[in-house]
Amino acid sequence: MRLRYRYATYRYGNGSQQQLERYYREILHDALRQSQQSVIQRSTTWRPMADIRESADMVTIKIELAGLSEDDFEVTLYEDALIVSGERHDDSEQGEYLYHEAQIRYGPFRVEVLILSPFDREHVAARYQNGFLWVDLPKKLPQAAPQRISTQHRKE
């Protein structure tokens, strides 16, 4: 697994709320389509399943990458997005097979996660274990808010 940092923002079209909603609707549509397919399509890019959790101090992204080694995918962290891409190869012998069921996706894949909270780049942690990639993005501590100080008027 290679973890690269890019000190740039990742562009999601025009970045509007409608664009993001359309993007996530496409992801849902693709996931439903993938689950209903009975024919393997090796040429299309697919999206592995992902969980994105947020707490008060951390954003954790967990991506299912079963059957891959760390050399099969790349992790790129932008200022506002995490991109995981790679390819899963079918290691079975090429030949004439009659598939009774074909649910495992092969070919190139890509996961794009928009990160809305500022995070501490120095303490990002990534690990790959048992077919899952975890990326922990600690949130930046908020700067102390300006504090209003009232003045007291003395009566003389």
N, C-alpha and C positions, 0 to 999 in steps of 0.2 A: 504494500500500500504506500503510495506516495501522497503526502499531504503538502499541497502548495498553497501559499498565501498570495493573493493578488490585492494590492492596495488600490483598488478601483471598485466602483459600484457595478453591479451586474444589471444589465438593461432588460427589463420586462416590457418590451413594447413602449407604450407611453406611460406605464407605471400607474395608471389610474385604477381606482377601485373596481371599475367595470372590467378592466383588462385582467386584474387578478382573479375576479370571480369567474370570468370566462376561462382562464387558465385552469383553475381548480375544477370547474365543470368538465373540461376536457380530460383532466386526470381521472375523474370519476367515470366518465364515459369509456375511456380506454381500459380502466380496470374491469368494468362490467363486460366490455367486449372481449377482453383477454380471457375472462373466466368462462365465457360461453363458446369460445372457439374450439373446434375439434380438429382443425388442421394447423400444423406448425407453420408459422411464417418466420423465416429466418432473416429476411431482409429488412423488416421494420424495427425501429427502435422501440423498446418497451420500457416500462417503469417498474422497478421492484417495489414491493410493499414497504411502507415506511411508517413509523410512529414518530410524532413530534410532540414532545412534552415540555411544558414550561412551569417553572416554580418561581418563587420570588427572587432567587439568586442564580438560576441556571436554565438554559434551554438545552434539551437533550434530544438528539436525532438518532433514531435506531432504524437501520435499513437491513432488510433481509437479503443476503447475498450468498445463499446456500450453494455449495459446490465450487466456490471460487477460492483461489489463493490470493494473497495480498498483492501479487504482481498482476492480477487480472483486472484491477480497477484503480482509478485515480480519484483523489479527493482534492477539490480546489475550493478554497475559502476566500470569498470576496468580502468587501465591506458590508454588504447587505444580502448575501446569498451563499449557500453551500451547494456545490455541484459535485455529484458523484457519478462517474461514467466509466464504462468498460465494456467487456463482452464476455458472455458465457458461451462456451463451445460445447457441442454435443460430442461426447467422447465415445459414443457407440459406433460400431463399424458402419460404414456407408453400405447400403444394400437395399434390397426390397423387403420392406417390413409392412405388416398390417398392424397399424396402431389400433388398439381397443380403446385407448384413452391417451390424450396428449395434452397435459396441463402444464408441464414445465416449459418455461420460456427460454429460448436460446437466441443468440445473436447480440447485437449492440444494445446497451441500455443506458439510461440517463435519469438521474433524480435531481430536480431543482427545488431547493427549499429557500423561500424568502425569509430573511431574518429581520424582524421588525425592531428588536431591542438592541441597543448598542452592547457590544460584548468586549470582554478583556482578552485581546488577541494574545497576550503573553502567557495566558493560562489555559488555552484551548487544549483539550485532550482527545485523542482518537485511539480506539482499540478495535481489533477485529478478533472475534472468538466464536467458535461453534457456528459459523455461517452468518453471524450478525456483526454489522459495523455500528459502533456507538461513537458519536461525536458530542462531546460536552462543551458547551459554550457558556462560560461564566459571564453573567451580566456585569457591566460596569457599575460600580457604586455611584449613586447619584451625587453630584457635587452639592455641597452644602448650599441650601437655598438662601438667598439674601434674607436677612432678618431685619424686620422693621423695628426701629428703636424709637420709643416715644419720648418726647421731652416733657419735662414737668415745668409748668408755669408757677413761678413763686409769686405770691401776693406780698407786696411790701407796703 
